[in-house]
Amino acid sequence: MSALFEDFSKALGQLGEPGFFGVLLKSIALTLGLLVGLFGLTVTGLSWLLPETLSVPGIGPVAISMGLVSFAAFVSFVVLSAVLMLPVATLFVGFFLDDVAASVEAKHYAHLPPISPLPLSDTILDGLRFFGVLVLANLLALVVYLLSNVFAPLVFWAVNGFLLGREYFQLVAARRLGHAKARALRKAHGGRIWVAGILMAIPLSIPFINLLIPLLGVATFTHQFHRLSGEKAD
């Protein structure tokens, strides 16, 4: 466990460096831009779908104003953003995963030989696949969250911890081992990787702080990959 906190501490220590900070700014800008765009689409969609007047029993016809449409869209946006914030941020960080992992290796594992970056198409496909898995898993788990009452945070951490650990470790390890060997290494250390993922998932409940988690997750799992594969930091 102490090794995991050491890896996370090293990741935090690089947040202000250009290779990290630039990715953070780009991923936050893209995330917020997409969410604002979704909000605009929601307002437009509701204005098309809802009738101009709505008949309320005991009251009669009530005009539906754009203010009411915007309020309904805002409520929907807040609920959906709580579910989509992490997947969207993860999607965009995934596009810059190699930049983050390379920054970690340049500082802490400079003795390693350079690698050939994964093809852009593979990076995009991996990011979209992970995005889809996160969204689907969290939408399905939303029912469980509602039924779990006080245990909902534990379910949230367990589900997202498993997904974060599984996917980030796989993506980071695949840079140097290829997907097949990376998968074998991940399965051999599945419990440890899940625990690391849970520690990444705990801050996800904090708005805006959760935007940092994909970036810190990539960096932390880069350290963990090298630790599990026997490489020592410089």
trRosetta pair geometry for C-beta under 8 A, 3 or more apart (Angstrom, degrees):
i j d omega theta_ij theta_ji phi_ij phi_ji
1 4 5.6 -52 -158 30 39 114
1 5 6.7 34 150 -13 69 102
1 195 7.7 -87 -102 148 83 140
2 5 5.8 -54 -151 39 37 108
2 6 6.3 42 149 -23 66 105
3 6 5.4 -53 -150 35 33 117
3 7 6.5 36 151 -21 65 102
3 227 6.3 132 170 -161 130 158
4 7 5.7 -50 -151 33 33 111
4 8 6.4 30 152 -16 65 105
4 195 7.2 -95 -81 114 165 105
4 196 5.4 -149 -135 -101 124 91
4 199 6.6 114 150 32 132 161
4 220 7.7 42 -165 -174 72 115
4 224 7.1 22 -112 -92 74 114
5 8 5.6 -52 -144 39 35 111
5 9 6.1 41 153 -24 66 105
6 9 5.6 -52 -147 34 30 114
6 10 6.6 32 153 -19 62 102
6 223 7.9 -150 106 156 80 147
7 10 5.8 -53 -153 33 31 111
7 11 6.6 33 149 -20 64 104
7 196 8.0 -13 73 -134 140 124
7 220 5.0 95 132 -152 106 73
7 223 3.7 174 -140 96 104 139
7 224 5.6 40 -143 -55 170 78
7 227 7.1 -86 -76 -21 127 141
8 11 5.5 -52 -151 34 36 114
8 12 6.5 38 150 -19 66 102
8 199 7.2 -94 -67 131 149 130
8 216 6.9 41 -147 174 80 113
8 220 5.0 11 -90 -109 64 123
9 12 5.6 -50 -149 35 33 112
9 13 6.4 39 151 -25 63 106
10 13 5.5 -53 -151 31 32 118
10 14 7.0 23 155 -15 62 105
10 104 7.8 84 132 -141 113 99
10 108 6.6 43 -177 -78 140 149
10 219 7.4 -152 104 153 84 110
10 223 5.9 118 67 -81 136 150
10 233 7.7 -119 -117 -115 160 162
11 14 6.3 -66 -159 34 32 104
11 15 7.7 59 145 -53 61 83
11 104 7.5 -18 -102 -103 74 120
11 216 4.9 105 139 -151 133 74
11 219 3.5 133 -127 107 104 124
11 220 4.7 -53 -35 -60 151 73
11 223 7.0 -115 -50 -8 96 129
12 15 5.9 -22 -165 -22 43 115
12 216 6.8 21 -71 -124 65 118
14 17 4.8 -43 -168 16 73 124
14 19 7.5 -31 169 71 115 101
14 20 5.0 135 132 -33 89 147
14 103 6.5 140 175 134 140 117
14 104 6.9 -139 7 -91 172 70
14 107 6.7 -171 -99 25 127 164
14 219 6.4 -170 57 -142 129 149
15 20 5.3 -126 -135 128 28 143
15 21 6.7 82 158 -73 55 78
15 24 7.2 46 -161 -45 82 152
15 212 7.6 -6 -124 -149 127 118
15 215 7.7 90 -118 123 83 131
15 216 7.7 -15 -83 -82 104 94
16 20 7.2 29 35 72 15 120
16 21 5.9 21 -155 -58 30 124
17 20 5.0 74 63 19 82 104
17 21 6.4 179 76 -8 31 96
17 103 6.5 155 106 -176 131 131
17 107 7.8 -91 -97 -60 174 144
18 21 6.0 -58 -120 45 25 101
18 22 5.6 26 178 -20 64 113
19 22 6.7 -48 -135 34 15 108
19 23 7.0 11 159 -11 50 111
19 99 5.9 -166 -165 163 90 90
19 100 6.9 147 147 -106 98 41
19 102 7.2 -129 -158 85 141 86
19 103 3.2 167 116 -92 151 137
19 106 7.7 138 -32 40 166 135
20 23 6.0 -67 -157 39 30 107
20 24 6.2 29 152 -22 69 109
20 100 6.6 72 -104 -123 69 84
20 103 6.1 -161 -48 112 78 162
20 215 6.6 101 -160 177 88 125
20 219 7.3 9 -108 -68 118 139
21 24 5.4 -52 -146 35 34 116
21 25 6.4 33 157 -18 67 103
22 25 6.0 -54 -148 35 30 108
22 26 6.3 25 156 -14 64 109
22 99 7.9 -85 84 154 111 145
23 26 5.8 -59 -146 41 30 109
23 27 6.0 25 159 -17 68 111
23 93 6.7 74 164 -130 112 74
23 96 4.4 176 -130 128 111 151
23 99 5.7 169 -72 94 126 128
23 100 5.7 -70 30 -66 175 97
23 215 6.2 146 109 -118 115 115
24 27 6.1 -60 -143 39 25 105
24 28 6.2 21 160 -16 64 110
24 211 7.9 95 -160 134 84 100
24 212 7.1 6 -131 -114 116 71
24 215 5.5 -3 -87 -76 85 166
25 28 6.0 -57 -144 38 27 107
25 29 6.1 26 158 -18 64 110
26 29 5.9 -57 -145 38 28 110
26 30 6.2 22 159 -14 64 110
26 92 7.1 -159 124 163 84 118
26 96 6.8 111 79 -46 133 151
27 30 5.9 -56 -143 41 29 108
27 31 6.0 33 156 -23 65 109
27 89 5.9 72 160 -156 111 73
27 92 4.2 151 -133 109 78 117
27 93 4.9 26 -115 -68 150 73
27 96 6.9 -112 -58 26 107 132
27 211 7.3 159 114 -179 104 95
27 214 6.9 -142 174 77 156 130
27 215 6.8 -175 39 -59 155 108
28 31 5.7 -55 -143 37 29 113
28 32 6.2 21 162 -11 66 108
28 89 7.6 13 -91 -121 51 104
28 211 5.4 61 -102 171 92 142
29 32 6.3 -58 -143 42 25 103
29 33 6.0 27 157 -21 62 113
30 33 5.6 -56 -143 39 27 115
30 34 6.3 27 159 -19 64 106
30 92 4.5 154 86 -121 135 149
31 34 6.1 -59 -151 35 26 106
31 35 6.4 19 155 -14 64 109
31 85 7.2 61 180 -154 125 64
31 88 5.0 121 -134 122 85 109
31 89 4.7 10 -97 -84 145 72
31 92 5.9 -121 -56 15 83 145
31 211 6.4 -174 67 -128 163 111
32 35 5.7 -56 -143 40 33 109
32 36 6.1 33 157 -19 67 106
33 36 5.9 -55 -146 37 27 109
33 37 6.3 30 153 -19 62 108
34 37 5.5 -55 -150 37 32 115
34 38 6.4 35 151 -21 66 103
34 88 5.7 -164 82 -160 138 133
35 38 5.5 -49 -148 34 34 114
35 39 6.6 40 149 -23 63 100
35 77 7.5 104 176 -168 90 102
35 81 5.6 60 -149 -113 129 110
35 84 7.2 156 -102 100 98 119
35 85 7.3 15 -84 -98 142 70
35 88 6.7 147 -57 90 94 172
36 39 5.5 -48 -152 31 35 115
36 40 6.6 37 150 -18 64 101
37 40 5.7 -52 -151 35 34 112
37 41 6.4 33 151 -17 66 105
38 41 5.6 -53 -147 38 34 112
38 42 6.3 39 151 -25 65 103
38 77 7.0 143 108 -124 97 93
38 80 7.3 -126 140 110 138 138
38 84 7.8 -17 53 98 176 162
39 42 5.6 -53 -150 32 31 114
39 43 6.7 33 152 -19 64 101
39 73 6.4 104 -166 151 71 109
39 74 7.4 36 -150 -99 113 54
39 77 4.6 30 -106 -111 94 143
40 43 5.8 -51 -151 33 33 111
40 44 6.4 30 153 -15 65 107
41 44 5.6 -56 -147 41 33 111
41 45 6.0 34 155 -22 68 109
42 45 5.7 -54 -142 38 29 111
42 46 6.3 26 160 -16 64 107
42 73 4.3 142 118 -148 107 101
42 76 5.7 -169 -169 89 144 129
42 77 6.0 -165 43 -67 159 93
43 46 6.1 -59 -147 38 26 106
43 47 6.3 25 155 -19 63 109
43 69 6.2 93 -152 137 73 103
43 70 5.8 15 -121 -103 115 66
43 73 4.4 -17 -78 -79 66 175
44 47 5.8 -58 -148 36 29 111
44 48 6.6 24 155 -16 64 107
45 48 5.9 -61 -153 37 31 108
45 49 6.1 17 157 -12 68 115
46 49 5.8 -62 -136 44 32 105
46 50 5.6 17 172 -11 72 114
46 69 4.9 162 111 -157 118 95
46 72 5.9 167 -156 91 159 121
46 73 5.5 -138 10 -68 144 99
47 50 6.7 -49 -122 41 21 99
47 66 6.9 11 -104 -116 119 82
47 69 5.2 58 -76 -168 78 160
50 54 7.5 -43 -173 -61 99 115
50 64 5.4 -121 141 138 126 165
50 69 6.4 -157 38 -100 146 104
51 54 6.2 137 67 -73 104 69
51 64 6.8 117 86 13 56 135
52 63 6.7 -27 156 -142 75 74
52 64 6.2 -160 -171 42 26 94
53 61 4.4 12 169 -173 130 109
53 62 6.4 151 -160 71 76 34
53 63 5.4 -43 -100 -96 81 49
53 64 6.6 -170 -98 -3 24 84
54 61 7.1 140 70 -152 29 60
54 62 5.3 -29 64 61 82 90
54 64 5.7 72 -13 -52 106 110
55 60 6.8 -59 -143 -176 72 32
55 61 5.4 -36 -93 -89 67 62
55 62 7.6 153 -100 12 17 76
56 59 4.1 -1 89 52 112 119
56 60 6.7 -5 56 50 77 25
56 61 7.7 137 15 -111 74 13
56 62 5.2 28 -7 -10 119 123
59 62 6.3 14 119 -53 127 111
64 68 5.5 -112 -160 73 69 135
64 69 6.6 80 158 -52 102 93
65 68 5.0 104 57 5 75 96
65 69 7.1 -134 104 0 45 87
66 69 5.2 -51 -147 39 40 116
66 70 6.0 44 152 -22 70 103
67 70 5.7 -53 -146 36 29 110
67 71 6.4 31 152 -20 63 104
68 71 5.6 -51 -148 34 33 112
68 72 6.4 32 154 -17 65 104
69 72 5.8 -56 -149 38 30 109
69 73 6.2 29 153 -18 65 108
70 73 5.6 -55 -145 39 31 112
70 74 6.2 36 153 -25 66 104
71 74 5.6 -52 -147 32 31 113
71 75 6.6 31 154 -18 64 102
72 75 5.9 -52 -150 34 32 110
72 76 6.4 30 152 -15 64 107
73 76 5.6 -56 -149 41 33 111
73 77 6.0 38 151 -26 66 107
74 77 5.4 -52 -145 34 30 116
74 78 6.5 33 155 -22 64 102
75 78 5.9 -51 -150 31 30 110
75 79 6.6 26 154 -14 63 107
76 79 5.9 -59 -151 39 32 109
76 80 6.0 21 157 -11 68 113
77 80 6.0 -61 -141 44 27 105
77 81 5.8 28 161 -24 66 111
78 81 5.9 -53 -139 34 24 110
78 82 6.8 31 156 -26 58 101
79 82 6.1 -55 -162 24 29 112
79 83 7.3 13 148 -5 61 106
80 83 5.8 -64 -158 42 40 105
80 84 5.5 11 157 -1 78 120
81 84 5.7 -66 -124 54 32 95
81 85 5.3 55 170 -55 71 95
82 85 6.5 -18 -127 -1 17 114
83 87 7.8 -1 141 7 65 116
83 135 7.4 79 146 -137 101 67
83 138 5.2 158 -159 129 91 127
83 139 6.6 72 -176 -76 143 69
83 142 6.7 -20 -103 -79 131 125
84 87 5.6 -67 -152 49 53 107
84 88 5.3 47 156 -23 87 111
84 135 6.7 21 -110 -111 77 99
85 88 6.2 -65 -148 39 21 106
85 89 6.2 15 160 -13 62 112
85 207 7.7 -108 -134 -132 174 69
85 210 5.9 74 120 97 125 129
85 211 7.2 -82 171 -73 105 78
86 89 5.9 -60 -142 41 28 107
86 90 5.9 30 159 -22 66 111
86 134 6.5 -130 109 174 100 137
86 138 7.8 138 60 -62 120 158
86 160 7.1 -9 139 -141 166 134
86 204 5.7 7 -81 -147 136 118
86 210 5.7 -72 -80 163 89 122
86 213 7.0 -22 -127 67 99 131
86 214 7.4 151 -161 -50 69 102
87 90 5.5 -58 -144 39 28 114
87 91 6.3 38 155 -29 64 102
87 131 5.1 100 178 -149 98 68
87 134 4.0 172 -99 100 100 126
87 135 4.8 57 -116 -59 173 80
87 138 7.2 -132 -39 16 120 138
88 91 5.6 -47 -152 26 31 116
88 92 6.9 20 156 -10 63 103
88 131 7.4 63 -89 -137 35 112
89 92 6.2 -62 -153 40 32 103
89 93 6.2 28 154 -15 68 110
89 210 7.2 157 29 127 157 82
89 211 5.1 -155 -117 -133 149 64
89 213 7.5 85 107 56 138 84
89 214 5.1 -173 128 -2 96 135
90 93 5.8 -56 -140 41 31 109
90 94 6.1 43 155 -31 63 105
90 127 7.8 175 131 -152 73 80
90 130 6.3 -114 138 125 121 118
90 131 6.5 172 89 -90 100 71
90 134 6.2 104 56 -22 151 167
90 214 4.5 -173 -99 -101 59 130
91 94 5.7 -56 -158 26 26 118
91 95 7.4 29 148 -23 58 97
91 127 5.2 95 -153 169 60 102
91 128 7.0 52 -137 -88 106 44
91 130 7.3 178 -91 83 62 95
91 131 4.1 33 -84 -83 109 127
92 95 5.7 -42 -162 20 41 114
92 96 7.4 12 150 5 64 103
92 127 7.9 97 -59 -167 15 136
92 214 7.9 104 66 99 73 161
93 96 6.0 -73 -158 51 41 95
93 97 6.7 77 141 -71 70 73
93 100 7.4 13 -174 -23 94 147
93 214 3.7 160 27 132 159 127
93 215 5.5 -134 -129 -68 133 64
93 218 6.4 -155 156 -25 118 133
94 97 5.3 -6 -151 -39 40 115
94 123 6.9 164 148 178 83 81
94 126 6.4 -154 -179 104 125 91
94 127 3.3 156 106 -108 137 100
94 130 6.1 164 -87 52 152 137
94 131 7.6 -117 14 -44 149 95
94 171 7.1 -91 -136 -149 93 163
94 214 7.5 -77 -40 -173 69 129
95 123 6.3 95 -130 144 47 115
95 124 6.9 31 -106 -93 89 66
95 127 5.7 9 -56 -74 67 165
96 99 4.6 -40 -178 33 85 121
96 100 6.2 85 126 -23 88 96
97 100 5.9 -60 -153 37 34 107
97 101 6.1 25 157 -12 71 111
97 123 6.9 -167 36 -144 110 107
97 127 7.9 -165 -19 -77 121 103
97 171 5.9 -61 -175 146 161 128
97 172 7.3 -130 176 -81 115 67
97 218 5.5 -153 -136 -131 79 139
98 101 5.8 -56 -139 44 32 107
98 102 5.8 34 159 -22 66 111
98 117 5.0 53 -161 -135 161 105
98 118 6.7 -159 -71 27 129 89
98 123 7.1 -66 -18 -104 113 137
98 175 6.7 149 -111 -115 84 129
99 102 5.9 -58 -145 38 24 111
99 103 6.5 27 154 -23 61 105
100 103 5.8 -55 -153 31 30 111
100 104 6.7 29 151 -17 64 103
100 215 6.3 -161 -114 -151 145 71
100 218 4.5 62 102 110 144 136
100 219 5.8 -100 168 -64 109 81
100 222 7.4 -160 124 -33 88 142
101 104 5.7 -52 -152 34 35 112
101 105 6.3 29 153 -15 67 108
101 172 5.6 170 -104 -133 133 88
101 175 6.0 165 118 -10 159 168
101 218 6.2 -98 -57 165 82 104
101 219 7.6 -164 -89 -96 49 48
101 222 4.7 173 -128 -100 80 132
102 105 5.7 -56 -144 41 32 109
102 106 6.1 38 155 -26 66 106
103 106 5.7 -50 -143 32 29 113
103 107 6.6 16 160 -9 61 108
103 219 7.9 -44 80 -105 103 104
104 107 6.4 -71 -156 42 27 101
104 108 5.9 -30 172 28 67 115
104 109 7.4 28 127 16 75 105
104 219 5.2 162 -74 -140 130 78
104 222 4.4 106 81 102 158 149
104 223 6.7 -114 -177 -52 135 78
105 108 6.7 -77 -121 59 23 77
105 109 4.4 -53 -146 62 68 107
105 110 7.4 134 152 -74 64 40
105 112 6.0 -67 -168 51 115 132
105 222 6.9 -109 -48 175 83 128
105 226 8.0 153 -102 -63 87 141
106 109 7.9 -1 -20 59 14 66
106 110 6.1 44 -164 -93 38 83
107 110 7.3 -38 -169 -50 2 97
108 223 7.1 -12 103 -101 161 92
108 226 8.0 161 113 61 113 162
108 233 4.3 -41 180 -144 100 106
108 234 5.9 -179 -171 30 37 85
109 112 4.7 17 147 -5 103 119
109 226 5.9 -126 -81 -124 147 159
109 231 6.1 33 -129 151 125 133
109 233 6.2 -79 -68 -121 74 59
109 234 6.4 175 -93 -17 25 95
110 234 5.5 -4 26 -32 92 156
111 234 6.2 148 -14 -78 101 108
112 231 6.9 9 -75 -145 118 146
115 175 5.9 99 109 158 162 89
115 176 5.8 -105 -89 -95 148 71
117 175 7.9 -30 -131 -142 48 99
118 122 4.7 -99 162 81 111 128
118 123 5.5 135 94 -56 113 89
118 126 8.0 16 127 -2 155 141
118 174 7.2 34 -77 120 139 105
118 175 6.5 -97 -32 -110 107 68
119 122 4.6 93 65 4 86 103
119 123 7.1 -154 96 -6 46 85
120 123 5.5 -54 -150 36 36 114
120 124 6.3 34 154 -18 69 105
121 124 5.9 -54 -147 37 31 109
121 125 6.2 28 155 -16 65 109
122 125 5.8 -57 -144 40 30 109
122 126 6.1 31 157 -20 66 108
123 126 5.9 -55 -146 37 27 110
123 127 6.3 26 155 -18 63 109
124 127 5.7 -57 -149 38 29 112
124 128 6.2 25 156 -16 66 108
125 128 5.8 -55 -143 39 30 108
125 129 6.2 32 156 -21 64 107
126 129 5.8 -55 -146 36 28 112
126 130 6.3 26 157 -16 64 108
126 171 6.0 126 163 -111 140 109
127 130 5.9 -57 -147 38 28 108
127 131 6.2 33 153 -22 64 108
128 131 5.4 -52 -146 35 32 117
128 132 6.4 33 155 -19 64 104
129 132 5.8 -55 -151 35 30 111
129 133 6.4 29 153 -18 65 106
130 133 5.7 -53 -146 37 33 111
130 134 6.2 32 156 -19 66 107
130 167 4.8 107 -123 -161 118 147
130 171 7.6 -24 -58 -53 146 135
131 134 6.0 -58 -148 37 27 109
131 135 6.3 22 158 -15 64 109
132 135 6.0 -57 -144 39 28 108
132 136 6.1 22 161 -14 65 112
133 136 6.1 -61 -143 42 25 107
133 137 5.9 22 161 -17 65 113
133 163 6.4 175 128 -144 112 120
133 167 7.2 168 73 -73 142 137
134 137 6.0 -58 -140 39 24 108
134 138 6.1 14 164 -11 62 113
134 160 7.7 51 -139 -122 93 84
134 163 5.9 134 -96 153 76 149
135 138 6.2 -65 -146 42 24 103
135 139 6.2 21 159 -17 64 111
136 139 5.9 -57 -144 37 27 109
136 140 6.3 23 159 -13 64 109
137 140 6.0 -59 -148 41 28 108
137 141 5.9 21 156 -14 65 114
137 159 6.0 173 157 174 114 115
137 160 7.9 150 112 -82 127 60
137 163 6.0 176 64 -70 166 145
138 141 5.5 -55 -135 45 32 109
138 142 6.4 57 154 -47 62 89
138 159 7.2 142 -89 123 62 135
138 160 7.3 36 -84 -76 103 99
139 142 5.5 -30 -155 -1 32 120
140 143 6.8 -48 179 20 41 105
140 144 7.6 29 133 -4 65 107
141 144 4.9 -54 -159 41 57 115
141 145 6.0 67 141 -30 79 96
141 155 6.5 176 -171 146 112 110
141 156 7.2 134 140 -99 134 57
141 159 5.0 4 -99 -98 160 174
142 145 5.4 -45 -147 29 34 116
142 146 6.6 34 154 -19 63 102
143 146 5.9 -56 -154 34 31 110
143 147 6.5 17 153 -8 65 111
144 147 5.9 -65 -146 45 32 104
144 148 5.8 37 156 -35 69 113
144 152 7.8 150 122 -121 69 74
144 155 5.5 -149 128 174 115 154
145 148 5.8 -58 -142 27 25 114
145 152 4.3 69 -159 -148 71 107
145 155 6.0 -159 -89 82 64 129
145 156 6.2 50 -103 -63 114 97
146 152 7.4 65 -53 -103 19 129
148 151 4.2 -103 173 78 103 89
148 152 4.3 145 80 -73 113 63
148 154 7.6 -142 165 54 140 90
148 155 5.1 -144 -67 -9 172 140
149 152 6.5 -167 77 -26 15 98
151 154 5.0 -51 -169 39 71 118
151 155 6.1 73 134 -24 85 99
152 155 5.7 -56 -148 36 35 111
152 156 6.2 37 154 -22 68 106
153 156 5.4 -54 -146 37 34 115
153 157 6.2 32 157 -18 68 105
153 205 6.7 -10 -127 -72 105 149
154 157 5.9 -53 -146 38 29 108
154 158 6.2 28 155 -19 64 109
155 158 5.8 -57 -145 37 29 110
155 159 6.2 24 159 -16 66 109
156 159 6.2 -60 -145 38 24 105
156 160 6.1 2 167 2 64 115
156 201 7.1 -179 132 162 76 119
156 204 7.4 -147 151 81 113 123
156 205 7.2 87 114 -71 149 104
157 160 6.4 -65 -135 50 23 96
157 161 5.3 29 164 -27 64 118
157 198 5.2 58 163 -151 99 86
157 201 4.6 143 -141 106 62 123
157 202 5.8 26 -118 -81 121 64
157 204 7.9 167 -98 36 66 115
158 161 5.8 -54 -135 37 20 114
158 162 6.5 22 161 -20 58 106
158 198 6.7 1 -97 -105 42 110
159 162 6.1 -60 -158 32 25 108
159 163 6.6 13 153 -10 62 110
160 163 5.6 -56 -143 42 37 109
160 164 5.8 36 159 -20 71 108
160 197 7.4 -163 124 159 56 101
160 201 4.0 140 96 -127 106 126
160 204 6.0 -51 123 15 162 167
161 164 6.0 -53 -137 39 26 107
161 165 6.1 22 164 -14 62 111
161 194 6.0 71 133 -176 102 66
161 195 7.7 1 173 -125 129 12
161 197 3.8 121 -178 114 61 90
161 198 3.2 18 -129 -77 153 57
161 199 7.5 85 -126 9 114 41
161 200 6.8 141 -119 54 70 83
161 201 4.1 -98 -65 1 75 138
162 165 6.2 -62 -146 41 23 106
162 166 6.0 20 160 -18 62 115
162 194 5.5 -1 -102 -130 66 97
162 197 6.0 143 -61 102 13 151
162 198 7.9 32 -40 -62 55 81
163 166 5.9 -58 -141 39 25 111
163 167 6.0 7 169 -5 65 115
163 197 7.1 155 57 -173 41 140
164 167 6.5 -67 -139 44 21 97
164 168 5.7 7 174 -6 64 119
164 197 4.1 153 76 -149 92 96
164 200 5.0 -141 131 88 152 133
164 201 5.9 -174 10 -62 141 93
164 213 7.7 -58 -129 155 145 115
164 217 5.7 -97 -175 -141 113 145
165 168 6.6 -61 -130 43 18 100
165 169 5.9 11 174 -11 59 118
165 193 4.1 136 172 150 116 82
165 194 5.1 -164 59 -94 162 32
165 195 7.7 87 -92 42 152 35
165 196 5.4 120 -110 74 110 88
165 197 2.6 -92 -34 -43 98 123
165 198 7.6 -12 -36 -17 126 60
165 200 7.3 163 -61 27 74 127
165 221 7.5 165 -137 -98 53 125
166 169 6.7 -73 -152 39 13 103
166 170 6.2 9 158 -17 57 118
166 186 6.8 85 -141 179 58 136
166 193 6.9 105 -73 130 45 127
166 194 7.8 24 -48 -86 82 73
166 197 7.1 10 -8 -76 62 155
167 170 5.7 -60 -145 38 28 112
167 171 6.1 23 161 -17 66 109
168 171 5.9 -56 -143 38 29 107
168 172 6.1 23 161 -14 65 110
168 197 7.5 162 31 -100 116 94
168 200 7.8 52 13 10 156 179
168 217 4.9 -109 -104 149 161 107
168 218 6.0 -134 -151 -89 110 51
168 221 4.3 147 130 7 109 163
169 172 6.0 -60 -144 41 28 107
169 173 5.9 21 162 -14 66 114
169 182 7.7 167 135 179 73 98
169 186 5.2 134 112 -109 123 106
169 193 5.0 -44 -30 -142 160 130
169 196 7.9 96 -60 78 119 136
169 221 4.9 -128 -82 -163 62 126
169 224 6.8 -62 -108 92 102 122
169 225 6.3 159 -150 -74 76 96
170 173 6.1 -61 -140 42 22 105
170 174 6.1 28 160 -29 61 111
170 179 7.5 32 -179 -140 97 73
170 182 5.4 106 -150 138 57 119
170 183 6.5 31 -127 -85 104 64
170 186 5.5 -12 -77 -59 79 155
171 174 5.8 -52 -145 28 26 115
171 175 7.6 41 152 -33 55 91
171 218 7.7 -56 91 -119 121 91
172 175 6.2 -43 -172 6 37 114
172 218 6.5 156 -75 -156 113 67
172 221 4.9 168 6 115 152 103
172 222 5.0 -140 -154 -85 137 63
172 225 5.1 -150 116 -30 117 149
173 176 6.8 -78 -169 48 44 88
173 177 5.3 -18 162 27 84 123
173 181 7.6 -136 151 105 110 79
173 182 3.5 144 107 -134 110 101
173 185 5.7 -158 -160 68 154 133
173 186 6.7 -158 27 -51 155 96
173 225 4.8 -166 -80 -133 82 128
173 229 7.7 153 -129 -50 100 129
174 177 6.4 -78 -113 61 28 79
174 178 6.2 -11 -152 173 68 11
174 179 4.9 18 -124 -82 118 57
174 182 4.3 -68 -69 -15 65 163
176 225 7.8 135 35 147 124 133
176 229 8.0 59 93 -161 135 178
177 180 7.9 -125 137 68 94 59
177 181 3.8 -121 166 91 113 117
177 182 4.7 149 75 -57 119 76
177 185 6.8 79 62 -4 178 135
177 229 7.8 -149 -60 -106 127 141
178 181 5.3 72 63 23 89 101
178 182 6.5 -161 87 -11 38 97
179 182 5.6 -62 -141 41 27 114
179 183 6.1 31 160 -24 65 106
180 183 5.9 -55 -152 31 26 110
180 184 6.7 24 151 -17 61 105
181 184 5.5 -52 -149 35 36 113
181 185 6.4 35 153 -18 67 104
182 185 5.9 -55 -149 37 31 109
182 186 6.3 34 152 -21 65 107
183 186 5.6 -54 -147 36 31 113
183 187 6.4 28 156 -17 65 106
184 187 6.0 -56 -148 37 29 108
184 188 6.4 31 153 -22 63 107
185 188 5.7 -55 -149 33 32 113
185 189 6.7 -8 163 15 65 107
185 225 7.7 70 126 -142 143 80
185 228 6.4 122 178 123 112 126
185 229 6.7 -11 -140 -79 148 91
186 189 6.7 -84 -150 55 26 82
186 190 6.6 63 151 -85 66 70
186 193 6.1 -1 -152 -25 77 170
187 190 5.6 -1 -148 -52 36 109
189 192 4.7 -45 176 46 93 116
189 193 5.5 99 114 -27 89 100
189 228 5.4 -74 -28 -136 167 142
190 193 5.8 -64 -145 40 28 109
190 194 6.2 31 158 -24 66 106
191 194 5.7 -54 -149 32 30 112
191 195 6.6 30 154 -18 64 103
192 195 5.8 -52 -152 33 33 112
192 196 6.6 33 150 -17 64 105
192 224 7.9 178 134 -166 109 124
192 228 7.7 157 93 -89 143 125
193 196 5.6 -52 -151 37 35 113
193 197 6.3 39 149 -22 65 105
193 221 7.9 53 -141 -126 94 106
193 224 7.3 131 -106 143 76 145
194 197 5.5 -54 -150 36 33 115
194 198 6.5 37 151 -23 65 101
195 198 5.7 -50 -150 31 33 113
195 199 6.7 31 152 -16 63 103
196 199 5.9 -55 -153 36 33 110
196 200 6.6 33 148 -17 64 105
196 220 6.8 179 -177 137 115 121
196 221 7.0 126 135 -89 140 82
196 224 6.0 13 -117 -89 168 162
197 200 5.4 -56 -152 37 36 113
197 201 6.2 35 150 -24 69 107
197 217 8.0 46 -120 -140 64 116
198 201 5.4 -55 -144 35 34 113
198 202 6.7 50 155 -39 65 91
199 202 6.1 -30 -149 5 33 116
200 203 7.6 -67 -178 33 36 95
200 204 7.8 51 134 -42 63 103
200 213 5.7 115 179 -164 88 104
200 216 7.1 178 -130 99 97 100
200 217 4.8 67 -147 -98 145 101
200 220 6.9 -168 -81 58 114 150
201 204 5.2 -36 -166 -2 54 126
201 213 7.8 82 -96 -163 31 147
202 205 7.3 -48 174 11 43 103
203 206 5.3 -46 -171 25 71 116
203 209 5.3 -98 171 128 111 119
203 210 6.3 179 125 -86 80 64
203 212 7.7 -35 119 67 140 103
203 213 6.0 178 81 -78 107 114
204 210 4.6 71 -141 -120 51 116
204 213 5.9 -15 -82 -31 79 168
205 210 7.4 139 18 -66 16 122
206 209 3.9 2 103 44 116 129
206 210 6.1 161 69 -38 63 84
207 210 6.7 -48 -128 13 21 107
208 211 5.7 -31 -163 6 42 114
209 212 5.9 -47 -175 22 51 112
209 213 7.6 65 135 -38 68 93
210 213 5.3 -27 -159 0 53 122
211 214 7.7 -44 -175 21 39 98
212 215 5.8 -70 -166 47 52 110
212 216 5.6 38 147 -14 87 114
213 216 5.8 -61 -136 47 31 104
213 217 5.6 40 161 -31 67 109
214 217 5.5 -54 -143 33 26 117
214 218 6.7 29 159 -20 62 101
215 218 6.2 -53 -155 29 29 108
215 219 6.7 20 152 -10 62 108
216 219 5.7 -59 -148 42 36 110
216 220 5.9 35 155 -21 71 109
217 220 5.8 -55 -139 39 28 108
217 221 6.1 16 165 -8 65 111
218 221 6.3 -65 -145 44 23 102
218 222 6.4 32 153 -29 61 105
219 222 5.6 -51 -152 26 30 116
219 223 7.0 28 152 -14 62 100
220 223 5.9 -55 -160 35 35 109
220 224 6.3 30 147 -17 68 108
221 224 5.0 -48 -138 40 43 114
221 225 6.1 54 157 -28 68 97
222 225 5.9 -47 -149 29 28 113
222 226 6.8 21 155 -10 60 105
223 226 6.1 -63 -154 40 31 105
223 227 6.2 32 151 -22 67 110
223 233 7.4 -7 -136 -69 93 123
224 227 5.4 -54 -145 37 34 115
224 228 6.2 27 159 -14 68 108
225 228 6.1 -62 -147 41 26 104
225 229 6.0 11 160 -7 65 115
226 229 5.8 -62 -136 47 29 103
226 231 3.9 -68 -170 68 92 116
226 232 7.9 -167 147 -44 107 9
226 233 7.2 96 111 -67 139 73
227 231 7.3 -75 -64 62 25 70
